[in-house]
Amino acid sequence: QVHVVESGGGLVQAGGSLRLSCAASGSIFSINAMGWYRQAPGKQRELVADITPGGRTTYADSVKGRFTSSADNVKNTVYLQMNSLKPEDTAVYYCKVSQVVAGGRYDYWGQGTQVTVSS
């Protein structure tokens, strides 16, 4: 089993910044991606950013230029630096860890961390 724990959420004014962290532990063999997703009330969960161990990143159009994902592969930790936050960024942010074991892909989710941006 892989345990995923997010931290760093909170309340911030529009234009402010927050940094989220996600640490994976447990039965880690071969992580092929760690990603950030968010879910606002009444909306579907959506991809915000993900990053591979090699450092390749993908961002949602809505956060490009404002959010930056980085990773510490030794610590199995991924970060999301969020700048120029907008009220529409308000959501619960979840971390997903994907790994491949014996040819099968397994996804593990954290419990989420609330980000609230006030106008």
N, C-alpha and C positions, 0 to 999 in steps of 0.2 A: 504494500500500500504506500502511496505517496501522499504526504501531507503538504497542503498549500496554505500559507498564511499571508494575508495582505495587511498592510498598515499604512498610516500616513494620511488618511482622509480627514475631513473636517469642514469647517465653515470658513469661507473666505469671501471678500468683496470682489465684485467684478473688476477685472484687470489684474487681480492678484495671482499668486502662484502657490502650487502645492506639489509635493513630491511623494509619490506612492512607491511602496516597496512590496515585493512579493518574494517570499522565500519558500523553496521546496526542500523537503527532507523525506527520509524513509528509503524505500526500495527504488532508488534511482539508478538506472542502467544506461539509458541512451536518450537524453532529452533531444527532441528535434525541433521544438519551438516552445516559447513561453509567450503568452499573449494577454493583453488587457481587453476586457469587454466592459460594457456598461449597460445598465438598464434603468431607464427613467420610468416613473409611474405611468401605467397604461400603455407602455411601449414595449416592443420586443428588444431582447438583448442584442446588442450590436458590437461588432469588432471596433476597437479603438486603435490598437497597435499590436503588432507582434514582432518577435525577434527570434532569429535562429542562433545557435551557438557560434556560427560563423560571423554573426553581426548583421545579417541581412534583415532589414526592417520593412514593415508595411504599415501604412497609416490610413485611417479613414480620411476622406477629403475634408471633413468638417474640422479636423484637428491638425492638418498639415501646416507646418510653420509655427505652430504653437506648442505642440507636445513633442517630447523626445523620449524614446525608449532606449535603455541601455541595459547591459547585463554583466554580471560577474559570474563567469562560468565555474570558477573554483568554488564559490559559495552557493551555486545554484539559485542565484537571486537575480531578479529583474526589477528595474526601476522605471517609473514613468514621471518625467518632469513635465509639469503642466503649467504653462505660462499664459498670460493674457486670458485668463479664465472668463467665461461668459455664463450668464444664468442658464443658458441651454445646456451647459456641461453638467448641470446638476443631475446626479444619478448615483446608483450604487455601482461601484467599480469592482469587477471580479477579475481574478487572475486565473488563467488556464495553463496547465502544464501538459504538454503532449510528449509521449515517448513511445518508442517502438521496442517491443519485447517479443522475441520469437516470432517475428513476422507480423505481429498484431500491433495496432496502434491503440494506445490507451490515453484518455484525457482525464485530468484531475482538476477539480475546481476548488477555489478557496471560498470562504464564507462571505466575502464581499466587504467593502469599506465605503461608507457614505461620503460623498462629496457634495457639498451644498454651496452654490455660488449666489450671493445676494446682489441685487441690482442697486 
